[in-house]
Amino acid sequence: MRVEIYVALMLLATGFALWRGTKAESRIGATVLIGNLLTFALEHWLGSAFKSVSLMYLALDFGLAAVLCAVAVKYPCWVAILVSAFQVNGALGHLVKLLVPHTIPFSYAFLLRFWAWPMIIAMLAGRSLPKMQAILGGRDWPLRMRPVEP
């Protein structure tokens, strides 16, 4: 059931980002959607035992992290930065398994999959909280200490 909930929220978040989002949000939405589709296909093709590191899975995760970081650098908004940071965290789970090969498969799978949920929540928050978008979406990084008008 949780997979169906995740897929529904992912389609909602990426759909809104592609349909009504800024350039950054639409590029993030497209990358997240393509990344999820490729991940589902890869897990279907390779299986999801998580007993060892798949180099294709590792390459996919780090490739997606690189694309999302490039989007965050080109369009520095809080959604882009958060989503790219979550993808980097998920990709680093592969390094844990490489450095500690006796990591149990459940822990390895958790390290890879956990970060998908905060990504989707950040994308939904970016579309549904316009005040937060207006306050944090400025291009004058870092934000200066100034009072926020109600």
N, CA, C and O atoms as a GROMACS GRO file, in nm:
protein
  600
    1MET      N    1   0.081  -0.121   0.000
    1MET     CA    2   0.000   0.000   0.000
    1MET      C    3   0.085   0.127   0.000
    1MET      O    4   0.049   0.226  -0.063
    2ARG      N    5   0.200   0.123   0.073
    2ARG     CA    6   0.282   0.244   0.079
    2ARG      C    7   0.343   0.277  -0.055
    2ARG      O    8   0.370   0.394  -0.083
    3VAL      N    9   0.367   0.176  -0.140
    3VAL     CA   10   0.420   0.204  -0.274
    3VAL      C   11   0.317   0.280  -0.356
    3VAL      O   12   0.352   0.373  -0.428
    4GLU      N   13   0.189   0.240  -0.345
    4GLU     CA   14   0.083   0.309  -0.419
    4GLU      C   15   0.067   0.453  -0.371
    4GLU      O   16   0.044   0.544  -0.450
    5ILE      N   17   0.079   0.473  -0.240
    5ILE     CA   18   0.070   0.609  -0.185
    5ILE      C   19   0.187   0.692  -0.235
    5ILE      O   20   0.169   0.808  -0.274
    6TYR      N   21   0.307   0.635  -0.234
    6TYR     CA   22   0.424   0.707  -0.282
    6TYR      C   23   0.408   0.743  -0.430
    6TYR      O   24   0.434   0.857  -0.469
    7VAL      N   25   0.365   0.648  -0.511
    7VAL     CA   26   0.349   0.674  -0.654
    7VAL      C   27   0.245   0.783  -0.678
    7VAL      O   28   0.265   0.870  -0.762
    8ALA      N   29   0.135   0.780  -0.604
    8ALA     CA   30   0.032   0.882  -0.620
    8ALA      C   31   0.086   1.020  -0.582
    8ALA      O   32   0.063   1.117  -0.654
    9LEU      N   33   0.156   1.030  -0.470
    9LEU     CA   34   0.212   1.158  -0.428
    9LEU      C   35   0.322   1.205  -0.523
    9LEU      O   36   0.333   1.324  -0.551
   10MET      N   37   0.402   1.111  -0.574
   10MET     CA   38   0.507   1.147  -0.668
   10MET      C   39   0.448   1.201  -0.798
   10MET      O   40   0.496   1.300  -0.852
   11LEU      N   41   0.344   1.134  -0.848
   11LEU     CA   42   0.279   1.182  -0.970
   11LEU      C   43   0.213   1.318  -0.948
   11LEU      O   44   0.215   1.403  -1.036
   12LEU      N   45   0.153   1.338  -0.830
   12LEU     CA   46   0.092   1.466  -0.797
   12LEU      C   47   0.198   1.576  -0.792
   12LEU      O   48   0.181   1.683  -0.851
   13ALA      N   49   0.307   1.550  -0.720
   13ALA     CA   50   0.412   1.651  -0.704
   13ALA      C   51   0.481   1.683  -0.838
   13ALA      O   52   0.500   1.799  -0.871
   14THR      N   53   0.516   1.580  -0.912
   14THR     CA   54   0.584   1.605  -1.039
   14THR      C   55   0.488   1.664  -1.141
   14THR      O   56   0.527   1.746  -1.224
   15GLY      N   57   0.361   1.622  -1.136
   15GLY     CA   58   0.262   1.679  -1.227
   15GLY      C   59   0.241   1.827  -1.204
   15GLY      O   60   0.238   1.905  -1.299
   16PHE      N   61   0.226   1.866  -1.077
   16PHE     CA   62   0.212   2.009  -1.046
   16PHE      C   63   0.337   2.086  -1.085
   16PHE      O   64   0.329   2.198  -1.136
   17ALA      N   65   0.454   2.027  -1.060
   17ALA     CA   66   0.580   2.095  -1.094
   17ALA      C   67   0.592   2.116  -1.244
   17ALA      O   68   0.635   2.222  -1.290
   18LEU      N   69   0.553   2.016  -1.321
   18LEU     CA   70   0.561   2.028  -1.467
   18LEU      C   71   0.454   2.120  -1.522
   18LEU      O   72   0.477   2.193  -1.619
   19TRP      N   73   0.336   2.118  -1.462
   19TRP     CA   74   0.222   2.193  -1.515
   19TRP      C   75   0.225   2.339  -1.472
   19TRP      O   76   0.206   2.428  -1.555
   20ARG      N   77   0.248   2.365  -1.343
   20ARG     CA   78   0.236   2.500  -1.289
   20ARG      C   79   0.364   2.554  -1.226
   20ARG      O   80   0.363   2.664  -1.171
   21GLY      N   81   0.473   2.481  -1.234
   21GLY     CA   82   0.594   2.519  -1.163
   21GLY      C   83   0.680   2.619  -1.237
   21GLY      O   84   0.662   2.646  -1.356
   22THR      N   85   0.774   2.674  -1.162
   22THR     CA   86   0.875   2.761  -1.221
   22THR      C   87   0.969   2.675  -1.306
   22THR      O   88   0.953   2.553  -1.313
   23LYS      N   89   1.067   2.740  -1.370
   23LYS     CA   90   1.164   2.664  -1.449
   23LYS      C   91   1.237   2.562  -1.362
   23LYS      O   92   1.256   2.447  -1.403
   24ALA      N   93   1.278   2.604  -1.244
   24ALA     CA   94   1.348   2.512  -1.153
   24ALA      C   95   1.259   2.395  -1.115
   24ALA      O   96   1.300   2.280  -1.121
   25GLU      N   97   1.136   2.426  -1.076
   25GLU     CA   98   1.044   2.320  -1.034
   25GLU      C   99   1.009   2.225  -1.147
   25GLU      O  100   0.997   2.104  -1.126
   26SER      N  101   0.993   2.278  -1.268
   26SER     CA  102   0.961   2.189  -1.379
   26SER      C  103   1.080   2.100  -1.414
   26SER      O  104   1.061   1.983  -1.447
   27ARG      N  105   1.200   2.152  -1.407
   27ARG     CA  106   1.318   2.069  -1.434
   27ARG      C  107   1.338   1.966  -1.324
   27ARG      O  108   1.377   1.852  -1.351
   28ILE      N  109   1.314   2.006  -1.200
   28ILE     CA  110   1.323   1.910  -1.089
   28ILE      C  111   1.215   1.804  -1.103
   28ILE      O  112   1.242   1.685  -1.086
   29GLY      N  113   1.094   1.847  -1.134
   29GLY     CA  114   0.984   1.751  -1.152
   29GLY      C  115   1.014   1.650  -1.261
   29GLY      O  116   0.990   1.531  -1.244
   30ALA      N  117   1.066   1.697  -1.374
   30ALA     CA  118   1.100   1.606  -1.484
   30ALA      C  119   1.210   1.510  -1.442
   30ALA      O  120   1.204   1.390  -1.473
   31THR      N  121   1.312   1.560  -1.373
   31THR     CA  122   1.423   1.475  -1.330
   31THR      C  123   1.377   1.372  -1.229
   31THR      O  124   1.415   1.255  -1.238
   32VAL      N  125   1.295   1.413  -1.133
   32VAL     CA  126   1.246   1.320  -1.032
   32VAL      C  127   1.155   1.214  -1.096
   32VAL      O  128   1.163   1.096  -1.062
   33LEU      N  129   1.069   1.256  -1.186
   33LEU     CA  130   0.980   1.161  -1.254
   33LEU      C  131   1.061   1.061  -1.336
   33LEU      O  132   1.038   0.940  -1.326
   34ILE      N  133   1.154   1.109  -1.417
   34ILE     CA  134   1.237   1.019  -1.498
   34ILE      C  135   1.321   0.929  -1.408
   34ILE      O  136   1.336   0.810  -1.435
   35GLY      N  137   1.376   0.985  -1.302
   35GLY     CA  138   1.455   0.906  -1.208
   35GLY      C  139   1.376   0.795  -1.142
   35GLY      O  140   1.425   0.683  -1.128
   36ASN      N  141   1.253   0.826  -1.102
   36ASN     CA  142   1.169   0.722  -1.042
   36ASN      C  143   1.132   0.614  -1.142
   36ASN      O  144   1.134   0.495  -1.109
   37LEU      N  145   1.100   0.654  -1.265
   37LEU     CA  146   1.068   0.554  -1.367
   37LEU      C  147   1.188   0.464  -1.396
   37LEU      O  148   1.173   0.343  -1.409
   38LEU      N  149   1.306   0.524  -1.408
   38LEU     CA  150   1.426   0.444  -1.432
   38LEU      C  151   1.459   0.354  -1.313
   38LEU      O  152   1.503   0.240  -1.331
   39THR      N  153   1.438   0.404  -1.193
   39THR     CA  154   1.462   0.322  -1.073
   39THR      C  155   1.366   0.205  -1.067
   39THR      O  156   1.407   0.092  -1.039
   40PHE      N  157   1.236   0.230  -1.092
   40PHE     CA  158   1.140   0.120  -1.094
   40PHE      C  159   1.176   0.016  -1.199
   40PHE      O  160   1.168  -0.104  -1.174
   41ALA      N  161   1.217   0.061  -1.318
   41ALA     CA  162   1.255  -0.031  -1.424
   41ALA      C  163   1.380  -0.110  -1.385
   41ALA      O  164   1.387  -0.230  -1.409
   42LEU      N  165   1.478  -0.042  -1.326
   42LEU     CA  166   1.601  -0.108  -1.286
   42LEU      C  167   1.576  -0.211  -1.176
   42LEU      O  168   1.631  -0.321  -1.180
   43GLU      N  169   1.492  -0.176  -1.078
   43GLU     CA  170   1.460  -0.272  -0.972
   43GLU      C  171   1.380  -0.390  -1.027
   43GLU      O  172   1.397  -0.503  -0.981
   44HIS      N  173   1.295  -0.365  -1.123
   44HIS     CA  174   1.219  -0.475  -1.185
   44HIS      C  175   1.312  -0.567  -1.262
   44HIS      O  176   1.297  -0.689  -1.258
   45TRP      N  177   1.410  -0.508  -1.331
   45TRP     CA  178   1.501  -0.586  -1.413
   45TRP      C  179   1.604  -0.660  -1.327
   45TRP      O  180   1.631  -0.777  -1.351
   46LEU      N  181   1.662  -0.592  -1.227
   46LEU     CA  182   1.766  -0.650  -1.143
   46LEU      C  183   1.713  -0.722  -1.020
   46LEU      O  184   1.782  -0.807  -0.963
   47GLY      N  185   1.592  -0.690  -0.980
   47GLY     CA  186   1.541  -0.739  -0.852
   47GLY      C  187   1.575  -0.639  -0.743
   47GLY      O  188   1.655  -0.548  -0.764
   48SER      N  189   1.515  -0.657  -0.630
   48SER     CA  190   1.538  -0.560  -0.521
   48SER      C  191   1.582  -0.633  -0.394
   48SER      O  192   1.524  -0.612  -0.288
   49ALA      N  193   1.683  -0.718  -0.406
   49ALA     CA  194   1.732  -0.792  -0.290
   49ALA      C  195   1.824  -0.706  -0.202
   49ALA      O  196   1.829  -0.727  -0.081
   50PHE      N  197   1.895  -0.611  -0.262
   50PHE     CA  198   1.986  -0.522  -0.190
   50PHE      C  199   2.093  -0.597  -0.112
   50PHE      O  200   2.138  -0.552  -0.007
   51LYS      N  201   2.135  -0.714  -0.165
   51LYS     CA  202   2.243  -0.790  -0.101
   51LYS      C  203   2.380  -0.734  -0.136
   51LYS      O  204   2.475  -0.747  -0.059
   52SER      N  205   2.391  -0.671  -0.252
   52SER     CA  206   2.516  -0.610  -0.294
   52SER      C  207   2.484  -0.483  -0.372
   52SER      O  208   2.369  -0.458  -0.408
   53VAL      N  209   2.587  -0.405  -0.398
   53VAL     CA  210   2.570  -0.279  -0.470
   53VAL      C  211   2.565  -0.308  -0.619
   53VAL      O  212   2.655  -0.371  -0.674
   54SER      N  213   2.460  -0.262  -0.684
   54SER     CA  214   2.450  -0.269  -0.828
   54SER      C  215   2.515  -0.144  -0.886
   54SER      O  216   2.478  -0.032  -0.850
   55LEU      N  217   2.612  -0.163  -0.974
   55LEU     CA  218   2.680  -0.047  -1.031
   55LEU      C  219   2.586   0.037  -1.116
   55LEU      O  220   2.604   0.158  -1.126
   56MET      N  221   2.487  -0.027  -1.179
   56MET     CA  222   2.390   0.052  -1.259
   56MET      C  223   2.303   0.138  -1.168
   56MET      O  224   2.274   0.253  -1.201
   57TYR      N  225   2.261   0.083  -1.055
   57TYR     CA  226   2.181   0.159  -0.958
   57TYR      C  227   2.264   0.273  -0.901
   57TYR      O  228   2.216   0.386  -0.887
   58LEU      N  229   2.389   0.244  -0.867
   58LEU     CA  230   2.479   0.347  -0.815
   58LEU      C  231   2.498   0.458  -0.917
   58LEU      O  232   2.489   0.576  -0.883
   59ALA      N  233   2.523   0.422  -1.043
   59ALA     CA  234   2.542   0.523  -1.148
   59ALA      C  235   2.416   0.606  -1.169
   59ALA      O  236   2.424   0.728  -1.188
   60LEU      N  237   2.300   0.542  -1.165
   60LEU     CA  238   2.174   0.614  -1.181
   60LEU      C  239   2.155   0.714  -1.069
   60LEU      O  240   2.122   0.830  -1.095
   61ASP      N  241   2.174   0.672  -0.945
   61ASP     CA  242   2.154   0.763  -0.832
   61ASP      C  243   2.252   0.880  -0.833
   61ASP      O  244   2.212   0.994  -0.808
   62PHE      N  245   2.379   0.854  -0.862
   62PHE     CA  246   2.475   0.963  -0.866
   62PHE      C  247   2.453   1.052  -0.988
   62PHE      O  248   2.478   1.172  -0.980
   63GLY      N  249   2.408   0.996  -1.099
   63GLY     CA  250   2.375   1.077  -1.216
   63GLY      C  251   2.259   1.170  -1.188
   63GLY      O  252   2.262   1.287  -1.225
   64LEU      N  253   2.156   1.117  -1.122
   64LEU     CA  254   2.042   1.202  -1.085
   64LEU      C  255   2.084   1.310  -0.986
   64LEU      O  256   2.037   1.423  -0.994
   65ALA      N  257   2.171   1.274  -0.893
   65ALA     CA  258   2.220   1.374  -0.797
   65ALA      C  259   2.295   1.486  -0.870
   65ALA      O  260   2.280   1.603  -0.836
   66ALA      N  261   2.375   1.450  -0.969
   66ALA     CA  262   2.450   1.550  -1.044
   66ALA      C  263   2.356   1.642  -1.122
   66ALA      O  264   2.376   1.764  -1.124
   67VAL      N  265   2.253   1.586  -1.184
   67VAL     CA  266   2.157   1.668  -1.259
   67VAL      C  267   2.082   1.761  -1.165
   67VAL      O  268   2.066   1.880  -1.194
   68LEU      N  269   2.035   1.707  -1.052
   68LEU     CA  270   1.960   1.790  -0.956
   68LEU      C  271   2.048   1.899  -0.896
   68LEU      O  272   2.001   2.010  -0.872
   69CYS      N  273   2.175   1.869  -0.870
   69CYS     CA  274   2.266   1.972  -0.818
   69CYS      C  275   2.290   2.081  -0.923
   69CYS      O  276   2.298   2.199  -0.890
   70ALA      N  277   2.300   2.041  -1.049
   70ALA     CA  278   2.317   2.140  -1.156
   70ALA      C  279   2.196   2.232  -1.165
   70ALA      O  280   2.210   2.352  -1.185
   71VAL      N  281   2.076   2.175  -1.150
   71VAL     CA  282   1.954   2.256  -1.150
   71VAL      C  283   1.955   2.351  -1.030
   71VAL      O  284   1.918   2.468  -1.043
   72ALA      N  285   1.997   2.301  -0.913
   72ALA     CA  286   2.000   2.385  -0.793
   72ALA      C  287   2.100   2.499  -0.806
   72ALA      O  288   2.078   2.607  -0.751
   73VAL      N  289   2.210   2.476  -0.877
   73VAL     CA  290   2.308   2.582  -0.897
   73VAL      C  291   2.256   2.685  -0.996
   73VAL      O  292   2.273   2.806  -0.977
   74LYS      N  293   2.191   2.638  -1.103
   74LYS     CA  294   2.140   2.730  -1.205
   74LYS      C  295   2.018   2.808  -1.156
   74LYS      O  296   2.005   2.927  -1.186
   75TYR      N  297   1.930   2.742  -1.080
   75TYR     CA  298   1.808   2.805  -1.028
   75TYR      C  299   1.806   2.788  -0.875
   75TYR      O  300   1.740   2.697  -0.826
   76PRO      N  301   1.877   2.872  -0.801
   76PRO     CA  302   1.890   2.850  -0.656
   76PRO      C  303   1.763   2.888  -0.579
   76PRO      O  304   1.748   3.001  -0.533
   77CYS      N  305   1.675   2.793  -0.566
   77CYS     CA  306   1.557   2.812  -0.481
   77CYS      C  307   1.557   2.701  -0.377
   77CYS      O  308   1.627   2.602  -0.393
   78TRP      N  309   1.481   2.717  -0.272
   78TRP     CA  310   1.488   2.623  -0.161
   78TRP      C  311   1.442   2.484  -0.201
   78TRP      O  312   1.494   2.386  -0.148
   79VAL      N  313   1.346   2.472  -0.292
   79VAL     CA  314   1.300   2.340  -0.335
   79VAL      C  315   1.412   2.267  -0.410
   79VAL      O  316   1.437   2.150  -0.384
   80ALA      N  317   1.479   2.336  -0.500
   80ALA     CA  318   1.587   2.275  -0.577
   80ALA      C  319   1.701   2.229  -0.486
   80ALA      O  320   1.756   2.121  -0.504
   81ILE      N  321   1.734   2.313  -0.389
   81ILE     CA  322   1.844   2.280  -0.299
   81ILE      C  323   1.807   2.161  -0.212
   81ILE      O  324   1.888   2.070  -0.193
   82LEU      N  325   1.685   2.159  -0.158
   82LEU     CA  326   1.644   2.048  -0.073
   82LEU      C  327   1.636   1.917  -0.151
   82LEU      O  328   1.687   1.815  -0.104
   83VAL      N  329   1.574   1.919  -0.267
   83VAL     CA  330   1.558   1.795  -0.344
   83VAL      C  331   1.695   1.741  -0.386
   83VAL      O  332   1.717   1.620  -0.379
   84SER      N  333   1.785   1.827  -0.427
   84SER     CA  334   1.918   1.778  -0.465
   84SER      C  335   1.994   1.725  -0.344
   84SER      O  336   2.066   1.625  -0.355
   85ALA      N  337   1.980   1.789  -0.229
   85ALA     CA  338   2.046   1.740  -0.108
   85ALA      C  339   1.991   1.603  -0.067
   85ALA      O  340   2.068   1.516  -0.027
   86PHE      N  341   1.861   1.584  -0.077
   86PHE     CA  342   1.803   1.454  -0.044
   86PHE      C  343   1.852   1.346  -0.140
   86PHE      O  344   1.876   1.232  -0.098
   87GLN      N  345   1.867   1.379  -0.268
   87GLN     CA  346   1.916   1.281  -0.364
   87GLN      C  347   2.063   1.246  -0.337
   87GLN      O  348   2.103   1.130  -0.349
   88VAL      N  349   2.142   1.345  -0.300
   88VAL     CA  350   2.282   1.318  -0.264
   88VAL      C  351   2.287   1.225  -0.143
   88VAL      O  352   2.366   1.131  -0.141
   89ASN      N  353   2.204   1.251  -0.042
   89ASN     CA  354   2.200   1.164   0.075
   89ASN      C  355   2.163   1.021   0.037
   89ASN      O  356   2.224   0.926   0.086
   90GLY      N  357   2.064   1.006  -0.049
   90GLY     CA  358   2.026   0.873  -0.092
   90GLY      C  359   2.136   0.804  -0.170
   90GLY      O  360   2.159   0.684  -0.153
   91ALA      N  361   2.204   0.877  -0.256
   91ALA     CA  362   2.313   0.819  -0.334
   91ALA      C  363   2.429   0.776  -0.246
   91ALA      O  364   2.497   0.678  -0.275
   92LEU      N  365   2.452   0.849  -0.138
   92LEU     CA  366   2.562   0.813  -0.048
   92LEU      C  367   2.536   0.681   0.024
   92LEU      O  368   2.630   0.622   0.079
   93GLY      N  369   2.412   0.634   0.026
   93GLY     CA  370   2.382   0.503   0.083
   93GLY      C  371   2.458   0.391   0.012
   93GLY      O  372   2.491   0.290   0.073
   94HIS      N  373   2.486   0.410  -0.118
   94HIS     CA  374   2.564   0.310  -0.191
   94HIS      C  375   2.707   0.303  -0.136
   94HIS      O  376   2.765   0.195  -0.128
   95LEU      N  377   2.762   0.418  -0.098
   95LEU     CA  378   2.897   0.417  -0.042
   95LEU      C  379   2.902   0.344   0.091
   95LEU      O  380   3.002   0.280   0.124
   96VAL      N  381   2.795   0.355   0.169
   96VAL     CA  382   2.790   0.282   0.297
   96VAL      C  383   2.802   0.133   0.270
   96VAL      O  384   2.880   0.064   0.336
   97LYS      N  385   2.724   0.083   0.174
   97LYS     CA  386   2.728  -0.060   0.143
   97LYS      C  387   2.863  -0.101   0.084
   97LYS      O  388   2.910  -0.211   0.111
   98LEU      N  389   2.925  -0.013   0.004
   98LEU     CA  390   3.057  -0.044  -0.050
   98LEU      C  391   3.165  -0.050   0.057
   98LEU      O  392   3.252  -0.137   0.055
   99LEU      N  393   3.159   0.043   0.153
   99LEU     CA  394   3.259   0.049   0.259
   99LEU      C  395   3.236  -0.055   0.368
   99LEU      O  396   3.331  -0.104   0.430
  100VAL      N  397   3.108  -0.089   0.391
  100VAL     CA  398   3.074  -0.189   0.492
  100VAL      C  399   2.987  -0.295   0.424
  100VAL      O  400   2.864  -0.290   0.433
  101PRO      N  401   3.051  -0.392   0.357
  101PRO     CA  402   2.975  -0.489   0.276
  101PRO      C  403   2.879  -0.576   0.358
  101PRO      O  404   2.787  -0.636   0.302
  102HIS      N  405   2.901  -0.584   0.489
  102HIS     CA  406   2.814  -0.669   0.571
  102HIS      C  407   2.690  -0.597   0.622
  102HIS      O  408   2.618  -0.649   0.707
  103THR      N  409   2.665  -0.477   0.570
  103THR     CA  410   2.543  -0.404   0.605
  103THR      C  411   2.424  -0.490   0.565
  103THR      O  412   2.419  -0.541   0.453
  104ILE      N  413   2.328  -0.504   0.656
  104ILE     CA  414   2.214  -0.591   0.624
  104ILE      C  415   2.132  -0.528   0.511
  104ILE      O  416   2.122  -0.406   0.503
  105PRO      N  417   2.073  -0.610   0.425
  105PRO     CA  418   2.001  -0.557   0.309
  105PRO      C  419   1.890  -0.458   0.344
  105PRO      O  420   1.870  -0.362   0.271
  106PHE      N  421   1.820  -0.480   0.455
  106PHE     CA  422   1.714  -0.386   0.492
  106PHE      C  423   1.770  -0.247   0.520
  106PHE      O  424   1.711  -0.148   0.478
  107SER      N  425   1.884  -0.239   0.589
  107SER     CA  426   1.945  -0.109   0.619
  107SER      C  427   1.991  -0.040   0.492
  107SER      O  428   1.974   0.081   0.477
  108TYR      N  429   2.048  -0.116   0.401
  108TYR     CA  430   2.093  -0.060   0.274
  108TYR      C  431   1.974  -0.008   0.195
  108TYR      O  432   1.980   0.103   0.141
  109ALA      N  433   1.868  -0.085   0.187
  109ALA     CA  434   1.747  -0.042   0.115
  109ALA      C  435   1.687   0.082   0.181
  109ALA      O  436   1.642   0.173   0.111
  110PHE      N  437   1.687   0.087   0.313
  110PHE     CA  438   1.634   0.203   0.385
  110PHE      C  439   1.714   0.328   0.352
  110PHE      O  440   1.658   0.435   0.330
  111LEU      N  441   1.848   0.315   0.350
  111LEU     CA  442   1.933   0.430   0.319
  111LEU      C  443   1.905   0.484   0.179
  111LEU      O  444   1.913   0.605   0.157
  112LEU      N  445   1.873   0.396   0.085
  112LEU     CA  446   1.847   0.440  -0.052
  112LEU      C  447   1.707   0.498  -0.068
  112LEU      O  448   1.690   0.599  -0.137
  113ARG      N  449   1.610   0.436  -0.008
  113ARG     CA  450   1.470   0.471  -0.035
  113ARG      C  451   1.412   0.578   0.056
  113ARG      O  452   1.315   0.644   0.018
  114PHE      N  453   1.467   0.596   0.174
  114PHE     CA  454   1.408   0.691   0.269
  114PHE      C  455   1.398   0.831   0.212
  114PHE      O  456   1.298   0.899   0.232
  115TRP      N  457   1.501   0.876   0.140
  115TRP     CA  458   1.510   1.014   0.096
  115TRP      C  459   1.411   1.049  -0.013
  115TRP      O  460   1.394   1.167  -0.044
  116ALA      N  461   1.347   0.950  -0.072
  116ALA     CA  462   1.246   0.979  -0.175
  116ALA      C  463   1.125   1.050  -0.115
  116ALA      O  464   1.067   1.138  -0.179
  117TRP      N  465   1.087   1.014   0.007
  117TRP     CA  466   0.971   1.077   0.070
  117TRP      C  467   0.992   1.226   0.098
  117TRP      O  468   0.906   1.306   0.061
  118PRO      N  469   1.104   1.267   0.161
  118PRO     CA  470   1.124   1.411   0.181
  118PRO      C  471   1.133   1.489   0.050
  118PRO      O  472   1.094   1.606   0.045
  119MET      N  473   1.184   1.426  -0.056
  119MET     CA  474   1.188   1.494  -0.187
  119MET      C  475   1.048   1.530  -0.232
  119MET      O  476   1.022   1.643  -0.272
  120ILE      N  477   0.958   1.434  -0.225
  120ILE     CA  478   0.821   1.455  -0.270
  120ILE      C  479   0.752   1.558  -0.180
  120ILE      O  480   0.678   1.644  -0.229
  121ILE      N  481   0.775   1.549  -0.050
  121ILE     CA  482   0.714   1.645   0.043
  121ILE      C  483   0.765   1.786   0.014
  121ILE      O  484   0.688   1.882   0.017
  122ALA      N  485   0.895   1.801  -0.014
  122ALA     CA  486   0.950   1.934  -0.046
  122ALA      C  487   0.889   1.988  -0.175
  122ALA      O  488   0.859   2.106  -0.184
  123MET      N  489   0.871   1.902  -0.274
  123MET     CA  490   0.812   1.947  -0.401
  123MET      C  491   0.667   1.990  -0.381
  123MET      O  492   0.623   2.090  -0.437
  124LEU      N  493   0.592   1.913  -0.301
  124LEU     CA  494   0.452   1.951  -0.273
  124LEU      C  495   0.446   2.080  -0.192
  124LEU      O  496   0.360   2.164  -0.216
  125ALA      N  497   0.537   2.095  -0.096
  125ALA     CA  498   0.538   2.217  -0.014
  125ALA      C  499   0.573   2.339  -0.099
  125ALA      O  500   0.520   2.447  -0.076
  126GLY      N  501   0.662   2.322  -0.196
  126GLY     CA  502   0.699   2.432  -0.283
  126GLY      C  503   0.581   2.485  -0.363
  126GLY      O  504   0.574   2.605  -0.391
  127ARG      N  505   0.490   2.399  -0.399
  127ARG     CA  506   0.372   2.439  -0.476
  127ARG      C  507   0.259   2.483  -0.386
  127ARG      O  508   0.179   2.568  -0.426
  128SER      N  509   0.249   2.429  -0.266
  128SER     CA  510   0.132   2.456  -0.184
  128SER      C  511   0.153   2.564  -0.078
  128SER      O  512   0.057   2.606  -0.014
  129LEU      N  513   0.274   2.610  -0.060
  129LEU     CA  514   0.302   2.714   0.038
  129LEU      C  515   0.359   2.838  -0.032
  129LEU      O  516   0.480   2.861  -0.026
  130PRO      N  517   0.274   2.918  -0.098
  130PRO     CA  518   0.326   3.031  -0.175
  130PRO      C  519   0.397   3.135  -0.089
  130PRO      O  520   0.489   3.201  -0.137
  131LYS      N  521   0.356   3.152   0.037
  131LYS     CA  522   0.424   3.249   0.122
  131LYS      C  523   0.567   3.205   0.148
  131LYS      O  524   0.659   3.287   0.148
  132MET      N  525   0.586   3.076   0.169
  132MET     CA  526   0.721   3.024   0.190
  132MET      C  527   0.803   3.040   0.063
  132MET      O  528   0.922   3.070   0.068
  133GLN      N  529   0.739   3.019  -0.050
  133GLN     CA  530   0.807   3.035  -0.178
  133GLN      C  531   0.849   3.180  -0.198
  133GLN      O  532   0.959   3.206  -0.247
  134ALA      N  533   0.763   3.272  -0.160
  134ALA     CA  534   0.795   3.415  -0.177
  134ALA      C  535   0.907   3.458  -0.083
  134ALA      O  536   0.993   3.537  -0.121
  135ILE      N  537   0.907   3.406   0.039
  135ILE     CA  538   1.007   3.446   0.137
  135ILE      C  539   1.142   3.383   0.106
  135ILE      O  540   1.244   3.452   0.105
  136LEU      N  541   1.144   3.252   0.078
  136LEU     CA  542   1.269   3.180   0.060
  136LEU      C  543   1.313   3.170  -0.085
  136LEU      O  544   1.424   3.125  -0.112
  137GLY      N  545   1.230   3.210  -0.177
  137GLY     CA  546   1.262   3.192  -0.317
  137GLY      C  547   1.346   3.300  -0.379
  137GLY      O  548   1.372   3.297  -0.499
  138GLY      N  549   1.389   3.397  -0.300
  138GLY     CA  550   1.468   3.506  -0.355
  138GLY      C  551   1.604   3.459  -0.403
  138GLY      O  552   1.656   3.358  -0.355
  139ARG      N  553   1.660   3.530  -0.496
  139ARG     CA  554   1.789   3.491  -0.551
  139ARG      C  555   1.904   3.560  -0.478
  139ARG      O  556   2.019   3.547  -0.520
  140ASP      N  557   1.875   3.633  -0.370
  140ASP     CA  558   1.981   3.699  -0.296
  140ASP      C  559   2.026   3.609  -0.181
  140ASP      O  560   1.994   3.633  -0.064
  141TRP      N  561   2.100   3.505  -0.216
  141TRP     CA  562   2.148   3.410  -0.117
  141TRP      C  563   2.284   3.456  -0.066
  141TRP      O  564   2.363   3.506  -0.146
  142PRO      N  565   2.315   3.441   0.061
  142PRO     CA  566   2.226   3.394   0.166
  142PRO      C  567   2.127   3.502   0.206
  142PRO      O  568   2.150   3.621   0.186
  143LEU      N  569   2.019   3.458   0.261
  143LEU     CA  570   1.916   3.553   0.300
  143LEU      C  571   1.968   3.644   0.410
  143LEU      O  572   2.031   3.599   0.506
  144ARG      N  573   1.942   3.769   0.394
  144ARG     CA  574   1.984   3.866   0.496
  144ARG      C  575   1.883   3.865   0.610
  144ARG      O  576   1.765   3.833   0.592
  145MET      N  577   1.932   3.902   0.724
  145MET     CA  578   1.844   3.910   0.839
  145MET      C  579   1.756   4.033   0.822
  145MET      O  580   1.802   4.146   0.837
  146ARG      N  581   1.633   4.011   0.792
  146ARG     CA  582   1.539   4.121   0.776
  146ARG      C  583   1.403   4.074   0.827
  146ARG      O  584   1.372   3.955   0.821
  147PRO      N  585   1.324   4.166   0.875
  147PRO     CA  586   1.192   4.125   0.924
  147PRO      C  587   1.104   4.079   0.809
  147PRO      O  588   1.106   4.135   0.699
  148VAL      N  589   1.028   3.978   0.836
  148VAL     CA  590   0.935   3.924   0.736
  148VAL      C  591   0.802   3.994   0.754
  148VAL      O  592   0.746   3.996   0.863
  149GLU      N  593   0.752   4.050   0.646
  149GLU     CA  594   0.624   4.118   0.653
  149GLU      C  595   0.511   4.017   0.647
  149GLU      O  596   0.517   3.921   0.570
  150PRO      N  597   0.406   4.039   0.728
  150PRO     CA  598   0.295   3.942   0.728
  150PRO      C  599   0.212   3.947   0.602
  150PRO      O  600   0.115   3.872   0.589
   0.00000   0.00000   0.00000
